Amino acid sequence: MERASMKSPAWITRLLRDGTVPRSAVTSESVAVLEQLVALGYVTEETQGARRRVVVRNGGGFDTWVAGTYPQPSESAMPGRRAGNIARVRDSKGGRSTHDRQPMLLRWFDPDPAAPFAALTQQWGVAAVTSDRCANLIPPSRWILLTVENWESFIATDYTGCQDAIIVLYTGGNPAEATIQALGSLHPAPVRAIHFGDYDWSGLAIFRRLRAELPTIELYVPEDVEALMRKYGNPGVIDGQIPLRKRDDDTDAVREVIRLISWYNAGLEQESVAPPKIRLPLEEPL
């Protein structure tokens, strides 16, 4: 079933058409959207004399982001969202959310190794489900969700011997809206949800998107994150990204990462950080 169509803000529509809009055209309600687009590298803010403008920096990425965020009714007899994406993006493979059915790769660790998805993980390394079937994926009464941004860190997770089920989801960078919504549909909800991603502006933007759907999700920040930033921080990681502004609803972990990125003028790639050691009982910190 297709999601209902959503009308994009006027400044987004104009940016699609012209490639640039005055910064003043961005309404106060859309500031968070602009920050996300800047962090993802799709647009940038430029000063031209006394005027500030928003300029498209990555046309293909911006087009596909719009196609996924503001879906429109199909414009031909083609099934699903593919036809609408072709009409808007001219590339049926380019949309970040080209299809409502998104693949979701999992590593499932369970006290019962015979649990179906745990057995698949043990045998094949990963298990998988599509986002439209996720609501039918019934987790145990107590389980922990860990979302992981990058492949190397995802495949390195190993929670064999855990006392409660731990489901690790590979987001593949910036996840599709269908994937995020599918996570929000899981019932029973996780007793704890954690995100492990890159420590840069784009990584924080991804976490904010996840938290909009999963309000209790935590950003994993290791205790030695500042030492890691000093040792492995790379200015190239945030090259071209405009810093995110602190928000009133940001967690302390987000504020700490913003402080470190700003202080060291560098980002820290997830691969430089070991996966979180999830210890039980759940009341104990990571």
C-alpha positions as CSV (number, residue, x, y, z in Angstrom):
1,M,0.0,0.0,0.0
2,E,1.4,3.4,-1.0
3,R,1.9,6.2,1.5
4,A,-0.3,9.2,1.1
5,S,1.2,12.0,-1.0
6,M,2.9,14.9,0.9
7,K,3.2,18.4,-0.5
8,S,6.7,19.8,-0.2
9,P,7.3,23.3,1.2
10,A,7.3,26.1,-1.4
11,W,11.0,26.7,-1.0
12,I,11.8,23.0,-1.6
13,T,9.7,23.1,-4.8
14,R,11.5,26.2,-6.0
15,L,14.9,24.8,-5.1
16,L,14.1,21.7,-7.2
17,R,13.2,24.0,-10.2
18,D,15.8,26.7,-10.0
19,G,18.7,25.2,-8.0
20,T,18.8,28.2,-5.6
21,V,16.5,30.2,-3.3
22,P,17.0,33.1,-1.0
23,R,17.7,32.0,2.6
24,S,14.8,34.1,3.7
25,A,12.4,31.8,1.8
26,V,13.1,29.0,4.3
27,T,10.4,29.3,6.9
28,S,11.2,28.9,10.6
29,E,9.3,25.6,10.6
30,S,11.8,24.3,7.9
31,V,15.1,25.2,9.6
32,A,15.6,21.6,10.8
33,V,15.0,20.3,7.3
34,L,17.5,22.8,5.9
35,E,20.1,21.7,8.5
36,Q,19.6,18.1,7.5
37,L,20.0,18.8,3.8
38,V,23.2,20.8,4.5
39,A,24.6,18.0,6.8
40,L,23.9,15.4,4.1
41,G,25.8,17.6,1.5
42,Y,22.8,18.0,-0.8
43,V,22.6,21.8,-0.4
44,T,24.8,24.6,1.0
45,E,24.3,28.1,2.2
46,E,26.2,30.8,0.4
47,T,26.7,34.6,1.0
48,Q,26.5,36.7,-2.1
49,G,27.1,40.3,-1.1
50,A,24.5,41.2,1.5
51,R,22.3,38.3,0.5
52,R,22.3,34.7,1.7
53,R,21.1,31.9,-0.6
54,V,20.5,28.2,-0.4
55,V,22.2,26.5,-3.3
56,V,21.9,22.9,-4.5
57,R,25.3,21.2,-4.1
58,N,24.4,17.6,-5.1
59,G,21.5,17.7,-7.5
60,G,21.0,13.9,-7.8
61,G,21.1,13.4,-4.0
62,F,18.7,16.3,-3.4
63,D,16.2,15.1,-6.1
64,T,16.1,11.6,-4.7
65,W,15.8,12.9,-1.1
66,V,12.7,15.0,-2.2
67,A,11.3,12.0,-4.0
68,G,11.5,9.9,-0.8
69,T,10.5,12.5,1.7
70,Y,7.5,14.0,-0.2
71,P,6.1,11.1,-2.1
72,Q,3.5,11.8,-4.8
73,P,0.8,9.6,-6.4
74,S,2.1,7.4,-9.2
75,E,1.8,9.1,-12.5
76,S,1.5,6.1,-14.7
77,A,0.4,2.5,-14.6
78,M,3.7,1.4,-13.1
79,P,3.3,-0.2,-9.7
80,G,4.3,1.3,-6.4
81,R,6.4,4.5,-6.1
82,R,8.7,3.7,-9.0
83,A,6.6,5.6,-11.6
84,G,6.4,8.7,-9.5
85,N,10.2,8.7,-8.9
86,I,10.9,8.3,-12.6
87,A,8.7,11.3,-13.3
88,R,10.4,13.5,-10.7
89,V,13.9,12.2,-10.7
90,R,14.3,10.7,-14.2
91,D,16.1,7.7,-12.6
92,S,14.2,4.8,-11.3
93,K,17.2,3.5,-9.3
94,G,18.3,6.8,-7.8
95,G,15.7,7.5,-5.1
96,R,16.7,7.1,-1.5
97,S,13.2,5.8,-0.9
98,T,12.4,4.6,-4.4
99,H,10.3,1.7,-3.0
100,D,8.1,1.3,0.0
101,R,9.6,-2.2,0.4
102,Q,13.2,-1.6,1.7
103,P,15.6,-4.5,2.5
104,M,16.5,-4.6,6.2
105,L,19.7,-6.5,7.1
106,L,19.8,-7.9,10.6
107,R,22.2,-9.6,13.0
108,W,20.0,-11.3,15.6
109,F,21.5,-12.5,18.8
110,D,19.3,-14.5,21.2
111,P,19.6,-16.5,24.4
112,D,17.9,-19.3,22.4
113,P,20.3,-20.1,19.5
114,A,17.5,-22.0,17.8
115,A,15.4,-18.8,17.4
116,P,14.8,-18.5,13.6
117,F,16.6,-15.3,12.9
118,A,19.4,-16.1,15.4
119,A,19.9,-19.4,13.6
120,L,20.1,-17.6,10.2
121,T,22.6,-15.1,11.6
122,Q,24.7,-17.9,13.0
123,Q,24.7,-19.8,9.7
124,W,24.8,-17.1,7.1
125,G,26.2,-14.0,9.0
126,V,23.0,-12.0,8.5
127,A,19.2,-12.3,8.3
128,A,16.9,-10.1,6.3
129,V,13.3,-8.9,6.1
130,T,11.7,-6.2,3.9
131,S,10.2,-3.2,5.6
132,D,6.6,-4.0,4.6
133,R,6.9,-7.3,6.5
134,C,8.6,-5.8,9.6
135,A,5.3,-5.3,11.4
136,N,4.9,-9.1,11.3
137,L,8.3,-9.6,12.8
138,I,7.4,-10.2,16.4
139,P,10.4,-9.7,18.7
140,P,10.6,-11.3,22.2
141,S,9.1,-9.4,25.2
142,R,12.5,-8.1,26.1
143,W,14.9,-7.1,23.4
144,I,17.4,-4.4,22.6
145,L,17.7,-2.6,19.2
146,L,21.1,-1.4,17.9
147,T,21.2,0.5,14.7
148,V,24.6,0.6,12.9
149,E,25.4,3.1,10.2
150,N,28.3,1.4,8.3
151,W,28.9,-2.1,7.0
152,E,32.3,-2.8,8.6
153,S,31.0,-1.9,12.1
154,F,27.7,-3.8,11.5
155,I,29.3,-7.1,10.5
156,A,31.7,-6.8,13.4
157,T,29.0,-6.9,16.0
158,D,28.8,-10.1,18.1
159,Y,26.6,-10.5,21.1
160,T,26.7,-14.2,21.3
161,G,25.7,-15.3,24.8
162,C,23.5,-12.3,25.5
163,Q,20.9,-12.6,28.3
164,D,18.2,-10.9,26.2
165,A,17.7,-10.7,22.5
166,I,19.8,-8.0,20.7
167,I,18.7,-7.1,17.2
168,V,21.3,-5.2,15.2
169,L,20.1,-3.3,12.1
170,Y,22.3,-2.1,9.3
171,T,21.1,1.3,8.2
172,G,23.4,1.6,5.2
173,G,24.3,5.2,5.9
174,N,21.2,7.5,5.7
175,P,18.2,5.1,6.0
176,A,15.1,5.3,3.9
177,E,12.0,6.7,5.5
178,A,10.3,3.3,5.0
179,T,13.0,1.6,7.1
180,I,12.7,4.2,9.9
181,Q,8.9,3.8,9.9
182,A,9.2,0.0,10.0
183,L,11.4,0.2,13.1
184,G,8.7,2.3,14.7
185,S,6.1,-0.3,14.0
186,L,7.8,-3.1,15.9
187,H,5.8,-4.5,18.8
188,P,6.7,-5.0,21.5
189,A,8.9,-2.0,21.4
190,P,12.6,-2.5,22.4
191,V,13.4,-2.0,26.1
192,R,16.4,-0.1,24.9
193,A,17.3,1.4,21.5
194,I,20.9,2.6,20.6
195,H,22.4,4.1,17.5
196,F,26.0,3.6,16.6
197,G,27.1,5.8,13.7
198,D,29.7,8.3,12.4
199,Y,30.7,11.2,14.6
200,D,30.2,13.9,12.1
201,W,27.4,16.3,11.1
202,S,25.8,13.8,8.7
203,G,25.9,11.1,11.4
204,L,24.1,13.4,13.8
205,A,21.5,14.3,11.2
206,I,20.8,10.6,10.8
207,F,20.5,10.1,14.5
208,R,18.0,13.0,14.7
209,R,15.9,11.3,12.0
210,L,15.9,8.1,13.9
211,R,15.0,9.8,17.2
212,A,12.0,11.5,15.5
213,E,10.5,8.0,15.1
214,L,12.1,6.4,18.1
215,P,12.1,9.1,20.8
216,T,13.9,6.9,23.4
217,I,16.8,5.9,21.2
218,E,20.3,6.8,22.6
219,L,23.4,7.9,20.7
220,Y,26.3,5.6,21.6
221,V,29.3,7.7,22.6
222,P,32.2,5.8,24.1
223,E,33.8,7.1,27.3
224,D,37.1,7.7,25.5
225,V,35.5,9.5,22.5
226,E,37.6,12.6,23.0
227,A,40.9,10.6,23.0
228,L,39.7,8.9,19.9
229,M,38.9,12.2,18.3
230,R,42.4,13.5,19.1
231,K,44.0,10.4,17.7
232,Y,41.8,9.6,14.7
233,G,39.8,12.7,14.0
234,N,40.0,13.8,10.4
235,P,39.0,17.2,9.1
236,G,38.3,15.6,5.7
237,V,35.4,13.7,7.2
238,I,33.4,17.0,7.7
239,D,34.7,18.7,4.6
240,G,31.8,20.4,2.8
241,Q,29.5,19.9,5.8
242,I,28.0,22.9,7.6
243,P,27.8,22.5,11.3
244,L,24.5,21.6,12.9
245,R,23.0,24.0,15.4
246,K,22.3,22.7,18.9
247,R,18.6,22.2,19.5
248,D,16.6,22.3,22.7
249,D,15.6,18.7,22.3
250,D,19.2,17.4,21.7
251,T,20.4,14.8,24.2
252,D,23.6,15.3,26.2
253,A,25.4,12.8,23.9
254,V,24.5,14.8,20.8
255,R,25.7,18.0,22.5
256,E,29.0,16.4,23.4
257,V,29.6,15.2,19.8
258,I,28.8,18.7,18.5
259,R,31.3,20.2,21.0
260,L,34.0,17.8,20.0
261,I,33.5,18.2,16.2
262,S,33.5,22.0,16.7
263,W,36.6,22.0,19.0
264,Y,38.7,19.7,16.9
265,N,37.3,20.8,13.5
266,A,37.2,17.1,12.6
267,G,34.9,14.1,12.4
268,L,35.5,10.6,13.7
269,E,34.6,7.7,11.4
270,Q,32.6,4.9,13.1
271,E,35.2,2.3,12.1
272,S,37.6,3.9,14.6
273,V,35.3,3.0,17.4
274,A,34.6,-0.4,18.8
275,P,31.0,-1.5,18.8
276,P,29.2,-0.9,22.1
277,K,29.5,-3.5,24.8
278,I,25.9,-4.0,25.8
279,R,25.9,-5.2,29.4
280,L,22.9,-6.4,31.3
281,P,21.0,-5.8,33.4
282,L,19.7,-2.9,31.3
283,E,19.9,-0.4,34.1
284,E,23.7,-0.5,33.8
285,P,25.2,2.1,31.3
286,L,26.8,1.0,28.1
